[in-house]
Amino acid sequence: MKDSHLDVCICVRITENTSNPSKNILYLVASVRNHNFWGRLYMLPVSILHPFIAHKLVDNID
């Protein structure tokens, strides 16, 4: 996703779990490129809180 303040790229990968075949493994990677002051300002609180929110959301997936 491109914006005037920042660009965001999300990559999702799901692989087979050999140690527990009933549950797959989810990899989630986010990359952000800031373009200006507003992008950096926006990302300041997001970069602190986002990992906790994302982990909680992924933990709730069945």
JOCORNOR-V182550 format. One record per residue. N is the residue number from 1. OMEGA is omega as a letter, one per 20 degrees, with the letter a starting at -180 (NA if undefined). D_FIRST is the distance of its C-alpha to the first C-alpha in Angstrom with 1 decimal. Layout:
BEGIN
<<N | OMEGA | D_FIRST> <N | OMEGA | D_FIRST>>
END
This chain:
BEGIN
<<1 | r | 0.0> <2 | r | 3.8> <3 | r | 6.8> <4 | a | 10.4> <5 | a | 11.1> <6 | r | 8.6> <7 | a | 5.8> <8 | r | 5.2> <9 | a | 6.4> <10 | r | 8.7> <11 | r | 11.9> <12 | r | 14.7> <13 | r | 18.2> <14 | a | 21.3> <15 | r | 24.6> <16 | r | 28.2> <17 | a | 30.2> <18 | a | 33.6> <19 | r | 35.3> <20 | a | 34.4> <21 | a | 33.8> <22 | r | 33.2> <23 | r | 30.0> <24 | r | 27.0> <25 | a | 25.0> <26 | r | 21.3> <27 | a | 19.2> <28 | a | 15.9> <29 | r | 14.1> <30 | r | 11.2> <31 | a | 10.5> <32 | r | 9.7> <33 | r | 10.6> <34 | r | 12.3> <35 | a | 13.2> <36 | a | 16.0> <37 | a | 18.3> <38 | r | 16.3> <39 | r | 13.4> <40 | r | 16.2> <41 | r | 18.1> <42 | a | 15.3> <43 | a | 14.9> <44 | r | 18.7> <45 | a | 19.5> <46 | a | 16.3> <47 | r | 17.1> <48 | a | 20.7> <49 | a | 20.3> <50 | r | 17.2> <51 | r | 19.2> <52 | a | 22.1> <53 | a | 20.1> <54 | r | 18.2> <55 | r | 21.6> <56 | r | 23.4> <57 | a | 21.1> <58 | r | 21.4> <59 | a | 25.2> <60 | a | 25.5> <61 | r | 24.4> <62 | NA | 27.5>>
END
